[in-house]
Amino acid sequence: MERIQEISRQIIQNKLNEDDHINDNSKLLLYFKKQMSLIKHTKSMMIVNLENTERFVETEQIRLSDYAAQTLNTSEIYLYKQSLLEQKKDNARSPKQGWFYLKMPFSTDESLQFRFSNIDGTTMRTGKILELMDYCAGIVSFRHTYSPETGLTPTNIVTGCLDNVRFFQNNIPINEDLYAQGYPTWVGSTSLEVRVDLFGKKQNPKNQKDQWDLYVSAFFLMVAKGKVSQSNYQLPQLDFDKDEDFEKFQLRWEMGKAHQAERLKQKNNNLIKNPPTAEESLLLHKIWQLTKQSPKSFTRIKHTQTSKQIVMHHQDKNIYMKVFGGVVLREAYDSAFSAIYLFSGEEPELFHIDDVSFLTGVDIGSLVNYHAYITYTEKHLAHVKVVITKIEPCDEQNKIYKTSEVHITMFSKKELKQVYPKSYEEQIDYLEGKRRITHISNTI
């Protein structure tokens, strides 16, 4: 085993020799785990023969938001041919029913490049990528519940949460075509998990065949809300018994069940419901002692915060006349990026998004506040919490409502200064950030 580990380490180290910012064991371990995760996600991807698909054009009747009209007007959308879908029993659906494929012509569309361009002008903005993926997840859930007979969906589907977001390539080139696909992986009574993959296509110089490179993979939990009059309504279940590639469908289903179990576990074991462990209490005391001995080595959590307020406009709406979830995601990521950028003095890279919860919808005209702060740092990793609240200007009492909460882990090329908590609320945030980074570091 030691010999295998040494060989694996040497192979990766040889590949990293050209990259001078990955030069210590902690960075090497993170890189290795990222590569292992890439292998797992690539093997479980849904592969569809494009000959069995057909071009799709959004209409006023079938539109999830103004996002497509504004951003994807030159892109190509493909769906699985309805004529090739088998009729399932008991209103069940094949995963192909909800499958969605998108080709974005970045190589030829300069206006598309401009909308997605990052600071450096050569790569894509991460916030815009998250916005795109939320749109894809919405299309998949819409398609899964869509009835070809009536041309309608019996329920409204909204984004409940986003987790397990893996960026396998942070610097996605702006001048190469981008491909996206989404498909359901697990369905419960009133919620379904949707996986969205983004990838690029290159020609293999050895055999001249197309080679797909997975850039990003994410899991959205979509929730059915309102519109249905029957109290016992259940979402159409997935039926893939007779589909080819049954083993992959089964693998994704089991992964979806595991993700849902993990969501429930985190919900029941969080620090809002349960006090810190004895070990965590000792850690807080130790941190307090260290800040007294060497105060300049630490920065208080409160002093890492950034805030911004945005008025939501009609351009941001979805078909339910609420703010499109992708807009909230984009702005939340940009807030987290700003917090780390100011703290470290250099551009960070997204390492992982492990939890985005949407608690309530945001109305057009609302004043939305994005409040981001660093809760925990560990060597090259930093955990950022973004709390999103809204104020309805027409509300005379100006009540503040919490709408979303986002947890993002960033990677810095240099080792980061430690942050420390002072108030009890900061202590809880600190421990939560530590738990999340520990979980991410131990998970492939």
Secondary structure, DSSP 8 states (H G I E B T S, - for coil): -HHHHHHHHHHHHHHHTT-TT--SHHHHHHHHHHHHHHHHHHHT-----GGGEEEE---SSS-SBTHHHHH-TT-EEEEE-GGGS---GGG-B-HHHH-EEEEE-TTT-HHHHHHHB-TTSSBB-HHHHHHHHHHHHHHHHHHHH-BTTTTB-SSEEEEEEEEEEEES-SS-BTTS-EEEEEEEEEE-SSEEEEEEEEEEEEE-TTT--EEEEEEEEEEEEEEEES----TT-----B--TTSSSHHHHHHHHHHHHHHHHHHHHHHHSSTTTS---HHHHHHHHHHHHHHHH-GGGEEEGGGG-EEEEEE--GGGBBTTSBB-HHHHHHHHHHHHHHHHHHHHSS--EEEEEEEEEE-S--BTT-EEEEEEEEEEEETTEEEEEEEEEEE-TT-TT--EEEEEEEEEEEE-SS---EEE--SHHHHHHHHHHHHHHHHHHH--
